[in-house]
Amino acid sequence: MAKIKAEPFAFPVRHDQLALIVIDMQRDFAEPGGFGASLGNDVSRITRIVPDVKRLIQGFRNAGLPVIHTMECHKPDLSDLPPAKRDRGSPILRIGDEGPMGRILISGEPGTAILPELAPAEGEVIIEKPGKGAFYNTELSEVLQQRGIKQLVFAGVTTEVCVQTTMREANDRGYQCLLAEEATESYFPEFKAATIAMIRAQGAIVGWTAHVDDILESITNA
Ligand code: TIU
């Protein structure tokens, strides 16, 4: 069995069942004037991981392995936005409000788009998700089942919010999960570190963590 160097122990990879899932690398989380900034965060932390996310995506594409992208966003009529989610953050700019990049986190708006450097390629699956977890209220389960995907490499933002939530959802559904350490980021460095630690604690209770170079080496030699 092929293995990827990982923590807390080597990840038993099946390249024929493996996909990359890139969580929410959207302008709204990475650029001034978007949702992340409206919550008071330093969004420059997010842009710094773009090169590592990009080479991970490129490695999967070169190996002919699936790349799945998610986007956190809501319908223009806000029918999928519960008040418990909308009534968070800055009272000036909430989800659905008009901002400098269009309506915050609304499907089809400029600010909701994936960063141009990481834009999905022709034929890659894009999951629009109204929650933090990518399985909640989306077609992700069906997409994975149809393609025979059972192992997921995770990249994207933010580590402790949408990435971790999706990893936990995936783990409960029977997927083996591997988080690419340099290809994920939080607005809070201590939360990223804590998430990495808690995911792989207790014998990979939620999943494994690995370096981008080690993941790329494995899929390049697949
Ligand atoms: N605020 C924050 O850290 N994250 C989010 O709101 N969404 C995602 O993580 N995608």
Boltz pocket constraint, residues with backbone or C-beta under 6 A from the ligand:
constraints:
  - pocket:
      binder: B
      contacts: [[A, 23], [A, 24], [A, 29], [A, 36], [A, 39], [A, 72], [A, 157], [A, 158], [A, 159], [A, 161], [A, 162], [A, 163], [A, 187]]
      max_distance: 6.0
